[in-house]
Amino acid sequence: MNAIAGLYTAYRAHLQLKSANVISSIAARTRAIGAICESSQYLAARMHGAITDPNAAPVVELGAGFGSVTQLLPENAVSLELEEERYNYLREMYPNRRVLDECAIQFVSNLEEPTIVVSCIPSVNNPEFARLRAAVAQSRQRGMITELITYTYFPTNNPFSGIFSAEQLAGLELRNVPPAFVWKYKC
Ligand SMILES: C[S@@+](CC[C@H](N)C(=O)[O-])C[C@H]1O[C@@H](n2cnc3c(N)ncnc32)[C@H](O)[C@@H]1O
């Protein structure tokens, strides 16, 4: 019970909410960003830790949001974010980084060198996810994705199943709201 109360308090603090707003906020955020909440520093660290070697190839981050993962990636990583407020925030926070307001689907389709992909783009309730999955499959076939890291809220939802020769649940982060599963895909 204490754990649930703790998570509830963490969620309110994270979104700077009054308690009465929590349910409507969940609905609004799910509509706006396709996720209940931005990813926490804990989930970001777990995703970063799942990368075999962040310096082994160029890194591209899909759906950088408010930058919890961005800040952990190598200086030369490219971070994509379409939503205007988040994009402006990232540009201000990381003036020396390559932050682009480009669509992740297009960018992945056009990869020209073997790349490590870190995706925060939701796979559930996202009408565009099938197109992202197809773009990943096609670029993977061309040898342009060496590794892909993402997360889901359910262990049964394997968003890029069948595309890579190795796929694994690389961890569960309980300190995220809600708890999240990290997936790792490799050639
Ligand atoms: C779950 S949120 C980001 C989580 C992020 N790690 C954070 O800490 O805020 C997903 C993000 O993907 C962005 N997004 C969704 N579809 C996109 C696309 N096709 N191209 C680029 N960004 C996209 C959304 O605007 C949203 O900010």
The ligand as an SDF file (V2000), in Angstrom:
LIG
                    3D

 27 29  0  0  0  0  0  0  0  0999 V2000
    7.1590    9.0350  -24.2930 C   0  0  0  0  0  0  0  0  0  0  0  0
    7.5210   10.5920  -24.9270 S   0  0  0  0  0  0  0  0  0  0  0  0
    9.2120   10.9460  -24.6590 C   0  0  0  0  0  0  0  0  0  0  0  0
    9.9300   10.3890  -23.4750 C   0  0  0  0  0  0  0  0  0  0  0  0
   11.2690   11.0470  -23.2600 C   0  0  0  0  0  0  0  0  0  0  0  0
   12.2860   10.0590  -22.9610 N   0  0  0  0  0  0  0  0  0  0  0  0
   11.2090   12.0760  -22.1380 C   0  0  0  0  0  0  0  0  0  0  0  0
   11.9510   11.9370  -21.1870 O   0  0  0  0  0  0  0  0  0  0  0  0
   10.4280   13.0130  -22.1870 O   0  0  0  0  0  0  0  0  0  0  0  0
    7.4950   10.2770  -26.6780 C   0  0  0  0  0  0  0  0  0  0  0  0
    7.8990   11.4720  -27.5280 C   0  0  0  0  0  0  0  0  0  0  0  0
    7.9430   11.0760  -28.8930 O   0  0  0  0  0  0  0  0  0  0  0  0
    7.5850   12.1960  -29.6810 C   0  0  0  0  0  0  0  0  0  0  0  0
    7.2020   11.6790  -30.9970 N   0  0  0  0  0  0  0  0  0  0  0  0
    6.1060   10.9400  -31.3020 C   0  0  0  0  0  0  0  0  0  0  0  0
    6.1110   10.6000  -32.6130 N   0  0  0  0  0  0  0  0  0  0  0  0
    7.2440   11.1390  -33.1490 C   0  0  0  0  0  0  0  0  0  0  0  0
    7.8340   11.1120  -34.4510 C   0  0  0  0  0  0  0  0  0  0  0  0
    7.2320   10.4650  -35.4650 N   0  0  0  0  0  0  0  0  0  0  0  0
    8.9990   11.7490  -34.6480 N   0  0  0  0  0  0  0  0  0  0  0  0
    9.6190   12.3900  -33.6250 C   0  0  0  0  0  0  0  0  0  0  0  0
    9.1250   12.4530  -32.3610 N   0  0  0  0  0  0  0  0  0  0  0  0
    7.9390   11.8250  -32.1190 C   0  0  0  0  0  0  0  0  0  0  0  0
    6.4500   12.8420  -28.8880 C   0  0  0  0  0  0  0  0  0  0  0  0
    6.2730   14.1950  -29.2290 O   0  0  0  0  0  0  0  0  0  0  0  0
    6.9200   12.6400  -27.4410 C   0  0  0  0  0  0  0  0  0  0  0  0
    7.6070   13.7630  -26.9550 O   0  0  0  0  0  0  0  0  0  0  0  0
  1  2  1  0
  2  3  1  0
  2 10  1  0
  3  4  1  0
  4  5  1  0
  5  6  1  0
  5  7  1  0
  7  8  2  0
  7  9  1  0
 10 11  1  0
 11 12  1  0
 11 26  1  0
 12 13  1  0
 13 14  1  0
 13 24  1  0
 14 15  1  0
 14 23  1  0
 15 16  2  0
 16 17  1  0
 17 18  1  0
 17 23  2  0
 18 19  1  0
 18 20  2  0
 20 21  1  0
 21 22  2  0
 22 23  1  0
 24 25  1  0
 24 26  1  0
 26 27  1  0
M  CHG  2   2   1   9  -1
M  END
$$$$
